[in-house]
Amino acid sequence: MPDEKPGIGFFERYLTIWVIFCMAAGVLIGKFLPAIPKFLGRFEYANVSIPIAILIWIMIYPMMLKVDFASIKDVRKTPKGLFVTWVTNWLIKPFTMFGVAGFFFHVAFKGIISPELARDYLAGAILLGAAPCTAMVFVWSHLTKGDPAYTVVQVATNDLIILVAFTPIVAFLLGVSGVSIPWVTLILSVVLFVVIPLSGGAITRNVITKKKGLDYFQNQFIPKFGNVTIIGLLLTLVIIFSFQGVVILENPSHIALIAVPLIIQTVFIFFVAYGAAKFLGLPHDIAAPAGMIGASNFFELAVAVAISLFGAQSPVALATIVGVLVEVPVMLALVRVANGTRKWFA
């Protein structure tokens, strides 16, 4: 079980502010110091930016340390809650994201953005919708007094499902959206940004636990990586927005346009899972984390895949970054909703 600290951390609490700051810094670098993104752009392999790939590994690896796959044996203890999570995350969420984002980008905003941009923004939304949250759900679960054992099983099983379901779902929805991508590139992205850090986290957890015990691993080893994920994310944003600087300065309103369907989708999916848990008679400490993991996204994976498939300068990558921007304030609002409706549950 991951070490849970009281409340949300300083960096996580103000993540939206840090994201805005890094966006601004990246845009200014791209505008006034274009030699920097040009230099960084030289370090690529198979369309993957090496500096960004390194930062993404730094970002994802500490999260994978918290996943205890030994907890999967406890699946049978909370089957209804897990069914709610699995059905919401894999049979509902990717497709409602496709529908909601597709409506806004291709219909509601038709006169504002070009068909090409609409297609690219939709592709970014699809990547977000097909990647349910992993690490941050521990924070949301803690803030809603969720069952920690259930949350661990929830995250562990979803990480395993990502390995087999993410690629075909993304490939299918991108194909429907008119975006052609090579399967090899998509599979390589999942291997690079899920399989490798997930395996590394599992091996590290196993080795450290055997040598020094679970208590040391949870209370001393994991805290050493406390803000590494957030710092890696913020540095990644600076680089990405340095590539996107000119596009953003020419179309600043597009950030708000992308945010609209993402916010609506987040709130909708939360109430789908939360309502299903209520209907099935589940306790609040199961219902709340079930709603949270469905509503939030594994945006680190979405950003990584967007960059490897379409490049750091693509509108697709920009759409996934907006997902980072809106997630924390929206999820904190949903935490308040969950806590305020605790009396609905037995």
N, C-alpha and C positions, 0 to 999 in steps of 0.2 A: 504494500500500500504506500502511496507517495507521501512524503512529508508535507503536511498542510500547515501553512503559516496562518496566524490569525489575520483574517481580512485580506484584501487585495493589496499587492505590493505597490510601492511608490511609482515605479516605472509603469506598471500595468494600469494603475488608477488614472494616470495622466497620459496614457498612450496616444490618445487623439491629438493632444497638444504637441507631443514629440513628433508625431507623424506630420502634422502641419508644418512644424519647424523644419523638418528634414526635407519635406516637399519644397518649401521655399528656398532652402539652401541649395538643393539640387537644381532647381529652376535657375537660380542666379548663377550657379557655376556653369550651367549649359549656355546661358546667355552671354556672360561676361568673361568666362574662362573656357571657351570651347575646346581648347587644346587638351584639357583633362579628359573629358569623355572620349575624345578622338583617340588619345593614347590608350585608355582602358579598352576601347573597342578593338584594338589590335590583338588582344589576348583572348582569342576564341578558338574553340574546337568543336566541329560539327554543329555550328550555330549556337553553342553554349558559351556564355561569357565565363571565363575561368575565375576572375575576381568575384563575380556574383555567385558562382557555384560554391566557392570556398565559404563565402559569407552565409549562404543558405545552409550548408552543412553545419556551420557553427550555430545557426539558428535552430535547426531541427534536432540535432543530436541530444542536447540537454533535455528536451521534451521526451525523447524516447527512453531516457534513463528512468523515467517515472512509471513506465508501463510494465506491470508485473504479469507476465503471461501465465505464471503459476496460478493466478486467480481464476483462470478460465474454468477450472474444475468446479467452481462455485456457480456456474451458469444456471444449474437446475434450481438454485435457491430463489431466483427472481426471474422466472421465465416470462411472465407477462410484461414486465418492464422492459426486458430486452427485446421482446417481439415488437413493442411500441417503437423502440429506438431503431431497430433494423428496418422495419416497414417504412417508418418516416424518412430515415436517411437514404434508403436505397430504392424504394419503390414509389416514393412521393416527391421528395425534395428536389432531385435533379430535374424532374419533368415539370414541376410547378415553377421552378426557376426559369426553365426554358420558356414556359408559357407567359409568365409575368414580364420577364425582361424582353421577350420577343414582342409582346404587345406594346410596351412603351417605346422601344427603340425603332420598331418598324411601323407602328401605327400612330401612337400618341405624339411622338417626337419626329414624325416623318418630315415635316416641313422645316425642322431645325437642324437635323444631322443628315449627312449623305447616306445612301444605301450601303456604301462600303464601310463607313464608320459604324453604322447600325449593326452590320454583320460582325464586325470585330468586337464591339462592346458586348454583343450577345455571347460571343465565344468566351470572353473573359468571365461573364456571369455564369456560364455553363461550368467552367472550371471551378468556380467557387461553389456552385450548387452540388457538384459531385464529390466534394471533399468535406465531410463532416468533421467537426472540431475534435481535437485530441487533448493537447496539454491545457489550454485555457479552460476547458470544461471542469478541471479540478478546482479552479478558482470560482467559477459560477456555482458549482455544486456546494463548495464550502460556504459561500455567501448566502445560499438558500437553505443551509443546514441539511444538505442532501446526504444520503447514506454513502459513506466513503467506500465501503466494500463494493456496493453496486456500481459506483462511478468507475472504479478500477476495472471491473469486469466489462462494463460498457465500453470503455476506451480500448481495452485490449482486444475485444472481439471486433470492434470497428476497424482497428488497425489491420487486422487480418483480412477483413472483408475488402478493405481498400486495395490490397494486393491483387485481388482477382476481379473486383467489380469496377474499379475506377476507370481502367483503360477502356473496356468495351462500352461503358455508359458514355464516357466523354467522346469516344470515336463515333458512336451512333448519333449523339445529339449535335456534334459539330458537323457531321455529314448531312443531317437534316437541315442544318442552318446554312448549308452551302459552303462550308469551310472544308477543304480537302487537306488531310494531314496523313503523313506516313505512319503506319502502325509501329514500325521499328523505332521511330523517334519518340513516340508516345510511351512505348514500353521501356525504352532506355531512360526516359525521364522518371518513370516510376521506380526503376531499379536504382537510379542515382539518388533520388530524393525521398524514397520510402524504404526500399529493401536494405540499402547500405546503412543509413543511419539507424534503422530499426534493429538490424542485426548487430551493429556496433553497440547500441544501447543495451540490448539483451546480453551480449557477451560481457560487457563491462559490469553490468548488474550482477551477473552470475559470478564473475571472478572476484569482484570486491566483496560481495556478500559471503562467499566461501572463505576468503582470507580474513576479513575483519568483522563479519557479522552484519545482520540486517539493520540493527540500530545505528551502527557507524555509517552505513550506506545512506540511510534515510536522513539522519540528523547532522551528519558532517560532510559526507561526500557530495550529495546532491546540492546542498546550499552553496557549495563553492561555485556552482554554475548559475547562481541566483539571477543575475541580470544579463547573462551572456546571450540568451535568445533574443531579448529585446534590443540589445546593442547591435547584434548581427542584423536584425530586421531593420533598424534605423539606418545603419550604414548602407544596407542594400537599397533602401529607399533613396538615399542621397545619390547613389550611382544611377539608379533607374531614372530619377527625375532630372538628372543632368543630361541624360539622353533624350528625355521628353520635353526639355525646357521650352523650345521654340513652339512645339505643338500646344502646350498648355497656355503659353502667353497669347497665342492666337485664338484659343478657344477655352477661356477660363470657365465659362458657364457649363462646359461639358462635365466637369466634376460633379456639379449638382444634378445634372441630367442622369448620370450613371448612378448616383446615390439613391434616387427615387425608387426604382424597382428593387434595389438591393434591400432597402429598409422595409418596404412592403412585404417582400418575400420572407425576411427574417421574422417579422412579427407574425405573419400568417403561419409559418411552420412551427413556431413556438406554440401557438394555440392549437394546432393540429395534434401535436404530441401531448401537450399538457391536457387538452380536452379528452383525448383517447385514454390517458391514464386515469382521469377522473371517472370516465364512463366504465372502465374496467374495475373500479373500486380500489385502485392502488393508493398507498399512503403518500403523503406529501413529499417525504424524503426520497421517494422513488420518482414521483411525477415531475418534480422540479428539475433534477438533472436530466431526465428524459427529454423534457422540453428544451433545456439549454443546449444539449449536444446536437439536437436537430437544428436549432435556430442558428447557432454559430458555425463558423467555417474553419477548416484547416487552411487558412489563407497562406501560410508559408508554402504549402505544397502547390496551391493554385498559382502563386507568384512564380515559383520555380518552374512549373510546367509551362506557363505562359511564356516565360523568357526562353526556355529551351526550344519550344515549338515555333514561336513567332518573333523572338528577339526582344531585347530590353527596350527598344525604341518603338515597339508596336503599340497601337491602341488597345490590343488585348491585354498587354501587361498593365497598361494604365487602368483598365477596368478592374483588374484584380487588386491593384493598390488602393483604389477607392473603397474596396471591400474592407481593407485594413482600417481605413480612415473612419468608416461609419460603425464598425462592429462594436468597439468598446462602449461608446455612449448608449447605443441601442441595447446592448446586452445588460448594461447596468440598469437601464429602465425596466427591462424584463425581469431582472432580479427583484426590483421593487414590486412589480406586479405579482410575482410568485410569492413573495413574502407577505404581501397584502391580502392574498387569497388563500392563505394557509387554512383558514377556518372552513373552506369548502370541503376539506378532506377529513376523513375520520382520524 
